[in-house]
């Protein structure tokens, strides 16, 4: 606990030295931010005890991708209210967006100690599953025991499936993803993960069927069309693969992998 308190104080002191000429990620200076964000900085300086205003500034900085200044604002709030579940949860979400997995896990743990809300438990479980940490399964069981309904049951099965997939227990992973879909037929990430398992073992026909179901369930989902095309390319169905890579790119013009695939296949 002592180390945690010192970490917060250190971050707060750094935040206090963030002036107009100091740069944030992306070489964006404070005075280069949109006027509405600059106004929020001014209003927060004028009303330093306003939690609402500071959270508005956090959300604005988050939307700009300015994660470090946003986290500095969160830490200034937590110094004054370190037992606030909502603040720890918001900080964890911000850290997760900033790809600070370890920091996010630490913040989720603080939030859970204050109030073991199912959303925080599942968020932590998801990160642990990706890290191949079996603690993810215990958190999923904890949420499942709350009997929150099919939506949360689906989340528990999905995260358990991710853990099993990452630890190469393909049978249990497949069972978990199937259980997830049984509870929520529209759970697109479960179809993707299920398809990945088949694709990785070169069961292209089976993977193709999964991705075809996915784009039927969610016909505006670019990743579904991309992986459908990947299977078709692996099966030497060039024309079909090109059509679905193009569909994926139409739905998401920023999907670089689809654009690269089209170049590889010599599509016009």
N, C-alpha and C positions, 0 to 999 in steps of 0.2 A: 504493500500500500504506500509505503514511503516513497519508493522509486516512481510510482505512478504520479504522485502529487508533484514531485520534482519535474517530471516530464511535462506536465501541464503548465507549470510555472515557466519553464524554459520556452515552450511554444508561445505562451502569452507575451513574454518579453520580446520575442522575435516579431510578433504581431504588432506590438507597440512601435517598432521601428520601421513599419511599412509605411513609407511616405509616398507622395505623389511621384517622385522620381525613381522609386524602386520598381523593378520589373517583375512581372508575374509570368507564368508559363506562356510560351508563344511570343515572348518579347513584347507583350502588350503592357504598356504603362497605364497607371490608374487614370491619367487624364485622357488616354486614348480609348477608354471604355465608353460604351453608349452613355448618353447624358443621363438617362434614368438611373443607371448604376452609380454614376458620380454623385447624383443627388442623394442616393441612399447612403453613401459614405458620409456625406455631410449631415444627413438627418441622424445617423447613428452616433456621430461625434457630438451632436447637439443633445442627444437623448441616450447616453451610454447604458442606462439601466433598462431600456426597452427591449425585451426579449423578442417581441413581434417584429420590430424593425430590423433587428440583427438577423433574424431568420429570413426575412425578405431579402436582405443583402446576401446571405448564404445561398439562397435559391438562385439569385441573379448571377452570382459568381459561378455557381455550379453550371448554369446554362451556358456560360462563356467558356467553360473548361478551365477556369481559374481555381483549381482545387486547393492549392496551398493557402491562398488568402481566405478561401471559404473555410478551410479547416482551422485556420487561426481564429476566425470569428467564432466557430463552434467551441474551441477551447476556452475562449474568453467567457462564453456562457457557462461552460461546465465548471470553471473555477468558482463561479458564484452559486451553482446549483448542481453539485456533483452527484446527487441522488435522483436526478430526473431521468426516468427511463427514456422518454421521448427524445431527449437531447443526445443520449448515447446511441440510440437507434439511428437517428439522423446522421450522426457522425460516422457510424459504421457504413451506412449506405454511401456516403460521400467517399469514404476511403475505398470501398469496393469499386466504385466508379473510377476512382483514380488508380486502380490496379494495385492497391496496397492491401494485399490479402491478409497478411499477418496483423496489420493495424486494425483492419475491419473485424477480424476474429476477436481481437482483444476488446474492441468496443462492444461487439455483440455480447461478449461474456459479461461485461459490466452491466449492460442493459438487462440481461437475463437474470443476473443476481438481484436486481431491483424488482423486476417483474417478469416472470417467465412467459411472456406472450408467445403464442404460436408462430407469429410472423418472424420474430427474432430467432426463435428456436430453429425454424426451417431455414432461414437465411444463413445461420451459422452452420447448420448441417450441410447445406449445399456446398459451402466453401470447404468444409472438412472432407466431404465426399471426393471433391476434386483433388484434395491433397492425400487421398487414400488412407484417411484416418477413420478407423472403425467407430470413433465417437459419434460419427454422423448417424450410424444406425441407432444408437441409444437415444439421440435427440429425436429421431423420427418416431421411435416407439413412444417416447414421451408425448409427442403431439398426437399420435394415433390414439393413445389412451384417453385423450381429452374428448374424443368423439365429436369433432367439430363439423362433420358432414363429409359428403363425397369429394368436395373440392380439396379439402385438406388431406383426406385419405389419398387422393391422387398424387398430391405433392409428396407425401411420405413415400409412396411406392416409387415415384420417379427418382427422388434423391437416393433412395436405397439402391435403385437400379444403377445410378451413376457410380456409386461406390463400388458395386460389384463389377461393373464394366471396367472401371479404372484399375481394379485389382485382378482382372482377367478371370473372374468367375462368370463366364458367359451364360451358363445355364440359369444361375440365380438372377443375373442381370435381365435376361429375356423374360423370366417369370415376373420380375418386378415391373418391367415396362408394360407387359401385357395386363397386369393388374391395374396399373395406372390408367391405361386406355379403357379398361373395363369400367372404371369409375368416371372417366371423362373422355369421351370419344373424340373430343376436339383438342386434346393435349398434343400439340404439334411437336414439341421437343421430344416427347416419348417416341413418336414415330421416327424422328431423326435418329435418336440413339439406337433404337431397334434396328433400323436400316444400316447404321454404321457397323453393328456387330456382324451382320450378314455380309456386307461389302468387304470388310476386313478379312473375312475367311473365304472370299471369292465366291460366295453364293449369290451371284449377280441376279439370277432369276428371282430369288426370294427377296433380295433387297429391292429389286425393281418393283415388285408387287407392293411392298411396304410404302415406297415413295409415291407410287401411283395412288394408293389409298390416301396418302397425305395430301396430295394436290387436289384430290376430290373433296376431302374434308375442308381444306383451306386453299381455294384456288387462286388466291392472291399472295401466296407465300413464296418468295423468290428462292429461299434455300431448298424448298421441296423440289422445284423445277431443276435447280442446279444439280442436286444429287440424283434426280431421275436421269438427267443427261449424263452424269458420271457413269451410271450403270450402263446406259445405252452405248456410251463410248467404249467401255470395257468389253461390251458384247459385240463390238464392231458395227453397231447400227449408227453410222456416221450421220445420215440425214436426220434421223430422229434426235440424236444428241445435239446437233446444231440447232434444231428448232427449239429444244427446251433450254439450251444455254441462252438463246436469244430471248426466250420468254422470261427467264430469270433476270437477264440484264435489263429488259424493258421494265420489269417490276422494281428493280433496284439498280439504277445506272451506276452506282458506286461499287457494285459487286465485281471487283477486279479479277477474281478467279474465273468468273464466267467469260469476261472479256479475253483473258489469257487463253482460255480453252478454245474460244472461237478463232483466235489467231493460230493456235496450234493445229486446228482442223482445217485451216485455210478457208474459212467462211468469208464471204464478201461482206 
